[in-house]
Amino acid sequence: MLTEFQKYEGAGNDFILIDARGGNFEEDPRLIARLCDRHFGIGADGLMTLSLDGGGMPLMHFFNSDGSQGEMCGNGARCFTLFLHHLGLCHGECRFRATDGEHHSEVLSTEGDSGEICLGMIPVGEIIRGEGYLSLNTGVPHYVEFTDSLDKIDLIARGRAIRYDTSRFPEGTNVNFARIEGRGEVSMRTYERGVENETLACGTGATAVAIATHHLHQPDVTSFSLRVRGGLLRVSFTPSEDHQTYTNIRLTGPARRVFGGTFNTKNF
């Protein structure tokens, strides 16, 4: 069976997108893992399908590159927004539902196949303070540790050990290491659960790092620029007076349609 797909990326975080409104794609974990494989498939950090709920609202189903279903992906959701825009399903402001709830997004600008997308994230209501780290959920769980040796850290080894530390994180966690560069400016690297490797960008991770920086180090700053391996992301939010709850969270950054094509499911 031939299936159409589009390939998008946001700050180097890349995704396969499939319009499955016609029920033409089976969300099989093995198939998804093969499609995301960079040697035997299309290659991507994840895959998203588009369907509609009973009221006609777009539904985003997100899958990690290992085929497991993910709760949320910030960069993926920005790419999904541009995908909806390219399909003519939204213009300017968009609404869609993901596993973690309803999201509002906005296409700020477009040029050719590229766009600047602002995504509304779910509120953060709990920040757990551990020994040398913070843990919080920005749609998916994240571990944040600050370091002055960002480029020297063995991200794969340390990230994997923390990600599988089930005594502290029973469901696993994404792992972020961050270095403060200045007021409202942070560099970061992320080991992503489900990809099981470093990715060039992580939207929910950038959100977690921005909130963690405010919470621990810069309580008077509510808008941050996050330098990731694939580019620059921006995060803003409104904190509560006790800095335990964060609302009005916005993740802004680039998204781009790279190419499209078809694949035969029997070939995978």
C-alpha positions in Angstrom: 0.0 0.0 0.0 1.4 3.4 -1.0 1.3 6.1 1.6 2.1 9.8 1.2 4.3 11.5 3.7 6.0 14.9 4.3 9.3 15.5 6.1 9.6 18.5 8.4 12.2 19.8 10.7 12.3 22.4 13.5 15.8 23.5 14.6 17.2 20.2 13.4 14.6 18.1 15.2 13.1 16.1 12.2 9.8 14.4 11.8 7.7 12.3 9.3 4.2 13.7 9.0 1.3 11.7 7.6 -2.2 12.9 6.8 -4.2 9.9 8.1 -7.6 11.5 7.9 -8.7 8.8 5.4 -7.6 6.0 7.7 -4.9 5.1 5.3 -2.1 4.5 7.8 -1.8 1.8 10.4 0.0 3.1 13.5 2.1 0.0 13.9 5.2 0.5 16.2 7.4 -1.8 14.1 6.5 0.1 10.9 7.1 3.5 12.5 10.5 2.4 13.9 11.6 1.2 10.5 10.4 4.4 8.8 12.3 6.5 11.3 15.5 4.5 10.9 18.2 6.6 9.3 19.7 3.7 7.4 16.8 1.5 6.4 13.9 4.1 6.3 13.2 7.8 5.7 15.0 8.8 8.9 13.5 11.0 11.6 13.5 11.7 15.4 9.8 10.9 15.4 6.6 10.5 13.4 3.2 12.2 13.6 -0.1 11.4 12.1 -3.1 13.8 11.6 -6.7 12.7 12.2 -9.8 14.5 13.3 -11.9 14.2 16.5 -15.7 14.1 16.4 -15.9 17.9 16.4 -13.5 18.2 13.5 -10.5 19.4 15.6 -7.1 18.1 14.4 -5.6 15.3 16.5 -1.8 15.0 16.6 -0.6 11.4 17.4 3.1 11.5 18.1 5.5 8.5 18.0 9.1 8.3 19.1 11.7 7.0 16.6 11.6 3.6 18.4 7.9 3.3 17.6 6.6 4.0 21.1 3.9 6.5 21.5 4.9 9.8 23.1 2.8 12.2 25.1 4.0 15.5 23.5 6.8 17.0 21.4 7.3 20.8 21.3 9.3 21.0 18.1 7.1 18.3 16.6 4.0 20.3 17.4 5.4 23.4 15.8 6.1 21.3 12.7 2.5 19.9 12.9 1.2 23.4 13.0 3.0 24.3 9.8 1.7 21.0 8.3 -1.9 22.1 9.1 -1.2 25.5 7.6 0.2 23.9 4.4 -2.9 21.6 4.2 -5.2 24.7 4.5 -6.6 23.5 7.9 -5.6 26.7 9.7 -4.5 30.2 8.9 -2.7 32.2 11.5 -4.0 30.8 14.7 -4.4 27.0 15.0 -6.0 24.6 17.5 -5.3 20.9 17.8 -5.3 18.2 20.4 -2.4 16.0 21.5 -2.1 13.3 24.1 -1.4 15.9 26.9 -4.4 18.0 25.9 -5.5 20.9 23.7 -2.9 23.3 22.3 -3.1 26.7 20.6 -0.5 27.7 18.2 0.2 30.5 15.8 1.9 30.8 12.4 3.8 34.1 12.9 5.3 34.2 9.5 6.0 32.1 6.4 8.4 32.2 3.5 8.2 29.4 1.0 8.2 26.1 2.9 9.5 27.6 6.1 7.7 29.3 9.0 8.1 30.8 12.4 5.7 29.1 14.8 4.6 30.0 18.3 3.2 27.1 20.3 1.2 27.2 23.6 2.4 24.6 26.1 0.5 23.0 29.0 1.0 24.7 32.4 3.7 23.4 34.7 2.4 22.9 38.2 5.1 20.9 40.0 8.9 21.3 40.2 10.8 18.6 42.0 14.1 19.7 43.4 16.7 16.9 43.7 20.4 16.8 44.5 21.9 18.9 41.8 18.9 18.8 39.4 15.3 19.8 38.9 12.6 17.5 37.5 9.4 18.8 35.9 6.9 17.8 33.3 6.4 20.1 30.3 4.2 17.6 28.4 6.8 14.9 29.0 9.1 14.4 32.0 12.4 16.3 32.0 15.6 16.3 34.1 17.6 19.5 34.1 21.1 19.9 35.4 23.3 23.0 35.1 27.0 22.7 34.2 29.9 24.8 33.1 31.3 21.9 31.0 28.5 21.6 28.5 30.7 20.6 25.5 32.8 18.2 27.5 30.0 16.2 29.1 29.5 12.6 28.0 25.9 13.2 27.1 25.1 9.7 25.9 26.5 7.9 28.9 25.2 10.3 31.5 21.9 10.8 29.7 21.3 7.1 29.4 22.1 6.4 33.0 19.7 9.1 34.2 17.0 8.2 31.7 16.9 4.6 33.0 17.3 5.5 36.7 13.9 4.0 37.6 14.5 4.5 41.3 14.1 8.2 40.7 12.2 8.2 37.4 9.9 5.2 37.3 8.6 6.1 33.8 12.0 7.3 32.5 12.9 10.9 31.7 14.4 13.1 29.1 17.7 14.5 30.2 18.9 18.1 29.7 22.3 19.7 30.5 22.4 23.5 30.4 24.9 26.3 30.7 23.8 29.9 31.5 25.4 32.3 29.0 23.9 35.6 30.2 20.7 37.2 31.2 17.9 35.2 29.5 20.4 33.2 27.5 21.1 29.5 27.9 22.9 26.8 25.9 21.7 23.3 26.3 22.0 19.7 25.1 19.3 17.0 25.4 19.2 13.2 25.5 15.7 12.2 24.4 13.7 9.3 25.8 12.3 7.3 22.9 15.1 8.4 20.5 17.7 7.1 23.0 20.3 9.5 21.7 21.1 13.2 21.6 18.9 15.3 19.4 19.7 18.6 17.8 16.8 20.3 19.5 14.0 19.5 22.0 11.1 21.9 22.4 9.7 20.4 25.7 13.4 20.3 26.9 14.0 24.0 26.0 10.8 24.8 28.0 12.0 22.8 31.0 15.4 24.5 30.9 13.9 28.0 30.6 11.7 27.4 33.6 14.5 25.7 35.6 16.8 28.7 34.9 14.1 31.1 36.1 13.3 28.9 39.2 16.9 28.6 40.3 19.0 31.4 38.9 17.1 34.3 37.2 13.8 34.8 39.0 13.3 38.2 37.4 13.5 36.9 33.8 10.4 35.4 32.1 11.6 35.3 28.4 14.6 33.1 27.4 16.6 32.3 24.3 17.8 28.7 24.2 20.8 27.8 22.0 20.4 24.2 20.9 22.6 22.2 18.6 20.2 22.8 15.7 19.6 26.6 16.2 17.7 28.9 18.5 14.4 28.5 20.4 12.6 31.1 22.5 10.5 30.4 25.6 8.3 32.8 27.6 5.9 32.2 30.5 4.1 33.7 33.5 5.2 32.4 36.9 3.2 32.3 40.1 4.4 34.4 43.0 6.0 31.3 44.7 7.6 30.2 41.4 5.9 26.8 41.6 3.4 27.2 38.9 4.0 28.4 35.3 1.3 29.4 32.9 1.0 31.1 29.5 4.0 29.2 28.3 5.0 29.9 24.7 7.6 28.1 22.7 8.7 29.9 19.5 11.0 28.8 16.7 11.5 27.8 13.1 9.8 25.0 11.2 10.4 23.9 7.6 9.0 21.4 5.1 12.0 19.6 3.7 10.5 17.1 1.2 7.7 14.8 0.5 7.2 11.4 -1.1 5.5 8.0 -0.9 6.5 4.7 0.6 5.1 1.2 0.2 4.2 -0.3 3.6 5.0 -3.8 2.3 8.6 -2.6 1.8 9.0 -2.2 5.6 
